[in-house]
Amino acid sequence: MPFTIAGDWIPEDSQKEKQLPKRPVKIRKEKRRQSWVTVILNLRGSAEELKELTKDLKKKCACGGTLKNGLIEIQGDKVDLIKEFLLKKGIKSQ
């Protein structure tokens, strides 16, 4: 908390919010038992936006998927297809 020399309290700017560090969006494929799952990490957005993005990705990839704890999981090895889709949406990925 900032104070002046006289001891008066100065409120912080409400517009200066602590921002989370920007992390690049990562796309990984993981082996789960006998099948592959493509996982998308570090996506930013509200829960509604992520649900909508998951729905669009499932349609684009023509497969199942889910949203768990901010991670999007798409069934199968769809890394290239997902990278292309996210690029068209304006989301850069590694």
N, C-alpha and C positions, 0 to 999 in steps of 0.2 A: 504494500500500500504506500503510495507516495504521500509525503507530508511536506509542508513548507517549513521554513526556519522558525516561524512563529508557532508551529505545532498544529496548524489547521490542516485538516484532511482534504486532499484534492482527489475527487473521484476520477477513476480511469475512464478513458474514452470507451463508450459502449460499442463503438464501431471497431475498435481494435480487439478482435477476438483472437484467442489463441488458435492458430491454424495448425492442423495436423501436417506433418511433413508429407510432401507429395512423393508418392512411391509409384514407380512405373507399373503399368498393368502387365502381368505375366500370364502366359498360357503354358501349361504343363500337361503332359500326359502321364498317367499313373497306371500301373498294373494292379488291378484288384481281382484277386483270385485268378480266374482264367480269362478275364476280359480287360479292355482298356477303358479308361475314363479320362476325359479332357477337363482340366480344372482351370478356371480363370480366377486369378488372385488380384487383390488391390484395386477393385473397381470402386469408384466413388459414386455416390448418389443416394437418394432416399430409398426406402424399402419398396415403394411403389415403382420407382424407375427400374430398380434391379429386377423386380418381378416381371415387368414388361419386357426388359431386355432378355431375360431367361426365356420367356414365351416366344419372342422373335427368333432367338437362336435355335430353339427346338424346332420351329417351323422351317428355318433355313437348312438345318442339318438333317431334317426328317428323322429325328430320333428322340429318345426320352432324355430327361434331364431334371435337375432340381436346383433350388437355391437354399444353401445351408450356411448360416453364420456369415453372411456376406460373400460367400464363395459360390460361384456358379459351376455346377458339375454337369457335363454333357456326356452321354454314353457314346463310347467308341473313340477312335483316333481321328479327331476332326480338327486338328491344330491349324492346318492351312486354310480350311474353310472358315474357321472362326476368326483368324487373323484378317482375312479378306473382308469379312462382314463388319468387324469392328473398325477397320480402316475407312469403310464407306460411311460408318456412323460418326467418324471423326475422333475415334478413340485410338491413340497410339499404343502399341504393345511391343514387348520385347520378345 
